[in-house]
Amino acid sequence: MLTTRQSGILLHPSSLPGPQPIGTLGQEAYDFVDWLVAAGQSVWQVLPLGPTGYGNCPYSCYSAFAGNPLLINLQKLVAAGDLQTNKLPPAAAISNKVDFPAADKQLSLLRLGCIQFAEAATPERRQKYEQFCREQSYWLNDYCFFEAMRQMQQKRGWQQWPQEIRQRQQSALHKWGMELQNEIAWHKYLQFVFFEQWFELKKYANQKGVKIFGDLPIFIAENSADVWANRHLFYLDENDLPTLVAGVPPDYFSEIGQRWGNPLYRWERMAEDDYSWWRARFRWNLQLFDLIRVDHFRGFSACWTIPAEEKTAINGKWTTVPGAKLFQRLLDELPELPIIAEDLGVITADVEQLRDQFNLPGMKILQFAFNSGPSNPYLPHNHLQNSVVYTGTHDNSTSLAWWRSLDSKSQQRVKDYLKRPCEEMPWTLIETALASVARLTILPLQDLLGLDDKSRMNQPGISLGNWQWRELPQQRNREITKRLRNVSHLYGRVLCNATEKQ
């Protein structure tokens, strides 16, 4: 699937600098695309774009289809005619942290935008809105009802709602749909505006020769519109609480494993309707992105099944999943599967077989390469062309922090392998990634900027305090831009089309 050598940057839009308390899909995103081209990069990898729940985690969202309203750019709403310039708040103080509470407060301005849109939208834009609502009705109606009801229920989880709504009785859905119609309309407006801005940005990036590389989590948050609207597809009891949940077994990193708590899919029921929910999800994501990273890919071969009453992941078991049937069904209706398999951790032969059966690229992480012998699959001499190499991911320490955390013996192993003194870490690791035979190299922006773990995006196992890092203005200076372009060109990763469109 990867046919040319290229490289790109991992940076979630929330981490962009800008005048709002969080990075947005506004001018800062367009400036980043321009910088990618100037630096010889042709791929922008982002994290999931959904509306985040507890802990602001993009891997735990209220919907697998919706967009995060916090990323909506207010200035673009002024340009669209939905807001008056005098309604814009003062620019947020410059900070290397996202201010989530302040971003939440600015959502009130979008209510003004919704009112203005309803009263004064041009016929052309109203037609686009109505078309969006029709085409996306298969998820939009349930999600907007879910959000309106969640707010009305003081943000309680849907299992705590009145039974008639929890069980989706038609009379109750109709009654509350009428009662909450204004709130539902607001949430539909938010989704329309989000995707209006997203597709404009994606079009701009593609015209500049930059592909957007998205992220699709395999599991769904328990408190989500997807589980509420599709209860029959999940292992739930008579009170709509999960009976089986997801996680990973004990391993080298954790004696008790990881109990994620996501309700597990009833794959046999999904097969009965020809995997329609999954097919719709992949179709939508392939409109949003040019490439998709499938998180926890091994879960499409077998998943660690944990009884919900268990407090840890120890007493789980592997359960086979019909991933091959799903991917074959997707290929029946799609010309290709531009999917990257997140195949990290302990990967068994069945997972490799599923990945290779559909010719899906896997991932190689250089931070994992030097802690064992020459057969380590992450060492550059073991890389494959059809793979994506990273210095580290959003879940890792920054490469500078990783290097500093190594003892002298471990550092010497790295130096011996690379035949370099490693005095310029993390650039030594960056150049190693770009030199790899892997056709795609992705570099977290924090590594290019030489930042330590104060700028780490996520620390797995900790529910609060993650996803906050934000780039400061002017950190991507000319020296970094020139150096990245030169070394990317040296290793054959600067595409001609990106250069021509600069």
DAKARA-V750173 format. One record per residue. N is the residue number from 1. OMEGA is omega in radians with two decimals (NA if undefined). NEAR is the number of other C-alpha atoms within 12 Angstrom. Layout:
# DAKARA-V750173
{{N	OMEGA	NEAR} {N	OMEGA	NEAR}}
This chain:
# DAKARA-V750173
{{1	3.05	27} {2	-3.03	27} {3	-3.13	17} {4	3.06	22} {5	3.09	35} {6	-3.11	45} {7	-3.10	49} {8	-3.01	47} {9	3.02	46} {10	3.12	39} {11	3.09	39} {12	-3.14	41} {13	3.14	45} {14	-3.09	45} {15	3.13	41} {16	3.02	42} {17	3.14	38} {18	-3.03	37} {19	3.11	29} {20	-3.08	40} {21	3.13	37} {22	3.05	47} {23	-3.03	43} {24	3.11	38} {25	-3.10	44} {26	-3.02	38} {27	-3.14	27} {28	3.11	31} {29	3.10	35} {30	3.09	32} {31	3.13	25} {32	3.07	43} {33	3.12	40} {34	3.12	31} {35	3.11	35} {36	-3.13	44} {37	3.13	41} {38	-3.12	35} {39	3.08	36} {40	-3.09	43} {41	-3.07	48} {42	3.11	46} {43	3.03	45} {44	3.09	45} {45	3.11	43} {46	3.02	38} {47	3.11	40} {48	-3.01	41} {49	-3.00	41} {50	3.10	40} {51	-2.99	38} {52	3.11	32} {53	-3.08	29} {54	3.11	25} {55	3.11	22} {56	-3.08	33} {57	3.13	35} {58	3.07	40} {59	3.08	39} {60	-2.97	34} {61	3.10	35} {62	3.11	42} {63	3.05	41} {64	-3.07	40} {65	-2.99	41} {66	3.06	42} {67	-3.10	40} {68	-3.11	41} {69	-3.14	41} {70	-3.11	40} {71	3.13	43} {72	-3.13	43} {73	-3.07	45} {74	-3.12	45} {75	3.10	32} {76	3.05	30} {77	3.05	33} {78	-3.14	24} {79	3.14	16} {80	3.14	25} {81	-3.11	24} {82	-3.14	33} {83	3.01	30} {84	-3.12	22} {85	-3.10	18} {86	3.09	11} {87	-3.13	19} {88	3.12	25} {89	3.04	22} {90	3.12	17} {91	3.13	18} {92	3.08	22} {93	3.13	19} {94	-3.09	22} {95	3.06	24} {96	3.08	29} {97	3.00	32} {98	3.08	38} {99	-3.07	29} {100	3.11	32} {101	3.13	17} {102	3.10	22} {103	3.09	31} {104	-3.12	23} {105	-3.11	18} {106	3.07	29} {107	3.14	29} {108	3.11	22} {109	3.13	32} {110	3.01	38} {111	3.07	29} {112	3.12	26} {113	3.13	37} {114	3.13	33} {115	3.13	23} {116	3.11	23} {117	-3.11	30} {118	-3.05	24} {119	-2.93	15} {120	3.14	18} {121	3.09	23} {122	3.11	16} {123	-3.14	13} {124	-3.11	12} {125	3.08	21} {126	3.09	23} {127	3.10	14} {128	3.10	20} {129	-3.12	29} {130	3.09	20} {131	3.10	16} {132	-3.11	25} {133	3.10	28} {134	-3.04	16} {135	-3.09	16} {136	-3.07	26} {137	-3.08	22} {138	3.02	23} {139	-3.00	33} {140	-3.08	32} {141	3.13	32} {142	-3.11	34} {143	-3.09	40} {144	3.02	40} {145	3.14	42} {146	-3.12	42} {147	3.13	40} {148	3.13	31} {149	3.14	39} {150	3.10	33} {151	3.14	19} {152	3.14	20} {153	3.11	20} {154	3.05	13} {155	3.05	20} {156	3.07	21} {157	-3.00	28} {158	3.10	37} {159	3.12	32} {160	3.09	21} {161	3.04	25} {162	-3.00	21} {163	-3.07	17} {164	3.08	18} {165	3.10	28} {166	-3.11	32} {167	3.05	24} {168	3.05	30} {169	-3.00	16} {170	-3.13	13} {171	3.13	13} {172	3.10	21} {173	3.13	26} {174	-3.12	16} {175	-3.09	17} {176	3.04	26} {177	3.08	26} {178	-3.12	17} {179	-3.04	17} {180	-2.99	25} {181	3.13	22} {182	3.12	21} {183	3.10	27} {184	3.13	31} {185	3.12	30} {186	-3.14	33} {187	3.05	37} {188	3.08	40} {189	3.13	40} {190	-3.13	43} {191	3.09	39} {192	-3.09	39} {193	3.14	42} {194	-3.06	36} {195	2.99	34} {196	3.13	30} {197	-3.11	33} {198	-3.09	33} {199	3.03	22} {200	3.13	21} {201	-3.13	35} {202	3.11	33} {203	3.12	23} {204	-3.13	27} {205	-3.13	35} {206	3.10	29} {207	3.10	23} {208	-3.13	33} {209	-3.12	32} {210	3.06	43} {211	3.07	37} {212	-3.05	43} {213	-3.07	39} {214	-3.05	37} {215	-3.11	38} {216	3.07	40} {217	-3.11	35} {218	-3.06	33} {219	-3.05	35} {220	3.10	39} {221	3.11	36} {222	3.14	40} {223	-3.10	37} {224	3.09	41} {225	-3.09	39} {226	3.14	39} {227	3.14	40} {228	-3.06	40} {229	-3.08	34} {230	-3.02	31} {231	-3.09	32} {232	-3.12	27} {233	-3.08	28} {234	3.09	32} {235	3.14	31} {236	3.10	26} {237	-3.08	16} {238	3.08	14} {239	3.13	18} {240	3.06	30} {241	-3.10	28} {242	3.01	33} {243	3.08	25} {244	-3.08	34} {245	-3.05	39} {246	3.06	41} {247	3.06	40} {248	-3.05	36} {249	3.05	27} {250	3.12	21} {251	-3.11	15} {252	-3.05	12} {253	-3.09	14} {254	-3.14	17} {255	-3.13	15} {256	-3.11	20} {257	3.11	26} {258	3.08	30} {259	-3.10	31} {260	3.06	34} {261	3.10	31} {262	3.09	37} {263	-3.10	39} {264	-3.12	39} {265	2.92	41} {266	-3.03	30} {267	-3.13	30} {268	3.09	21} {269	3.07	19} {270	3.13	25} {271	-3.09	22} {272	3.09	14} {273	3.02	18} {274	3.07	21} {275	-3.02	27} {276	-3.13	21} {277	3.13	31} {278	-3.13	33} {279	3.10	26} {280	-3.13	26} {281	3.12	28} {282	3.12	37} {283	-3.13	27} {284	3.14	26} {285	3.12	32} {286	2.90	30} {287	-3.09	23} {288	-2.98	35} {289	3.04	35} {290	3.07	35} {291	3.11	33} {292	2.96	40} {293	3.11	38} {294	-3.09	36} {295	-3.14	30} {296	-3.10	32} {297	-3.09	40} {298	3.10	38} {299	3.04	38} {300	3.04	36} {301	3.06	32} {302	3.14	30} {303	3.10	38} {304	-3.03	36} {305	-3.06	38} {306	3.01	33} {307	-3.00	30} {308	-3.11	28} {309	3.12	18} {310	-3.12	23} {311	3.11	18} {312	-3.14	26} {313	-3.02	31} {314	-3.01	26} {315	3.05	26} {316	3.08	27} {317	3.10	21} {318	3.08	25} {319	-3.10	25} {320	-3.12	21} {321	-3.10	28} {322	-3.10	28} {323	-3.13	32} {324	3.12	28} {325	3.12	24} {326	-3.10	31} {327	3.08	32} {328	3.10	21} {329	3.10	26} {330	3.13	28} {331	3.12	19} {332	-3.08	14} {333	3.13	15} {334	-3.13	18} {335	3.13	13} {336	3.08	23} {337	3.14	34} {338	-3.01	35} {339	2.99	38} {340	-3.12	36} {341	3.02	40} {342	-3.03	35} {343	-3.11	36} {344	-3.14	30} {345	-3.14	24} {346	-3.08	20} {347	-3.09	25} {348	-3.05	19} {349	-3.11	15} {350	3.11	24} {351	3.10	32} {352	3.14	28} {353	3.12	22} {354	3.12	31} {355	-3.05	34} {356	3.12	23} {357	-3.13	19} {358	3.05	28} {359	-3.10	24} {360	3.07	33} {361	3.02	37} {362	-3.07	45} {363	3.08	44} {364	-3.07	41} {365	-3.06	42} {366	3.11	43} {367	3.14	38} {368	-2.89	30} {369	-2.86	31} {370	-3.06	30} {371	3.08	23} {372	-3.01	16} {373	-3.03	16} {374	3.11	17} {375	3.11	14} {376	-3.04	19} {377	-3.12	29} {378	3.06	35} {379	-3.04	34} {380	-3.11	36} {381	3.08	24} {382	-3.12	23} {383	3.08	32} {384	3.11	25} {385	-3.10	28} {386	3.13	31} {387	3.13	41} {388	-3.13	48} {389	3.12	49} {390	2.87	47} {391	3.07	48} {392	3.14	41} {393	3.12	41} {394	-3.13	40} {395	-3.09	29} {396	2.86	29} {397	2.97	34} {398	-3.07	40} {399	3.07	41} {400	3.12	34} {401	3.08	23} {402	-3.12	30} {403	-3.12	38} {404	-3.14	21} {405	-3.11	17} {406	3.03	20} {407	-3.03	13} {408	3.14	12} {409	3.13	14} {410	3.08	21} {411	-3.14	25} {412	3.09	20} {413	3.13	24} {414	3.14	34} {415	-3.12	23} {416	-3.12	14} {417	-3.06	24} {418	-3.10	24} {419	-3.13	14} {420	-3.14	19} {421	3.11	18} {422	-3.14	24} {423	-3.10	18} {424	3.07	18} {425	0.19	29} {426	-3.09	34} {427	3.09	32} {428	3.13	29} {429	3.10	44} {430	-3.12	41} {431	3.08	36} {432	3.11	39} {433	-3.13	47} {434	3.14	40} {435	-3.08	31} {436	3.04	38} {437	3.09	30} {438	-3.01	37} {439	3.11	34} {440	3.04	47} {441	3.08	49} {442	-3.11	46} {443	3.00	45} {444	-3.10	44} {445	-3.14	46} {446	3.13	42} {447	3.09	45} {448	-3.11	39} {449	3.11	30} {450	-3.06	31} {451	3.14	30} {452	-3.01	25} {453	2.98	25} {454	-3.13	23} {455	3.12	35} {456	-3.10	36} {457	-3.06	41} {458	3.00	30} {459	-3.08	23} {460	3.13	24} {461	3.10	19} {462	-2.98	17} {463	-3.10	18} {464	3.07	16} {465	3.11	23} {466	3.00	30} {467	-3.02	39} {468	-2.99	33} {469	3.13	36} {470	3.12	35} {471	3.05	36} {472	3.10	27} {473	3.05	20} {474	3.11	19} {475	3.08	23} {476	-3.06	28} {477	-3.08	17} {478	-3.11	15} {479	3.12	16} {480	-3.13	26} {481	-3.12	26} {482	-3.11	21} {483	3.14	23} {484	3.14	37} {485	-3.10	33} {486	-3.10	21} {487	3.05	27} {488	3.09	38} {489	-3.14	27} {490	-3.09	20} {491	2.96	27} {492	-3.09	25} {493	3.10	38} {494	-3.08	36} {495	-3.14	33} {496	-3.09	21} {497	3.09	21} {498	3.14	32} {499	-3.12	24} {500	-3.07	15} {501	-3.10	21} {502	NA	25}}
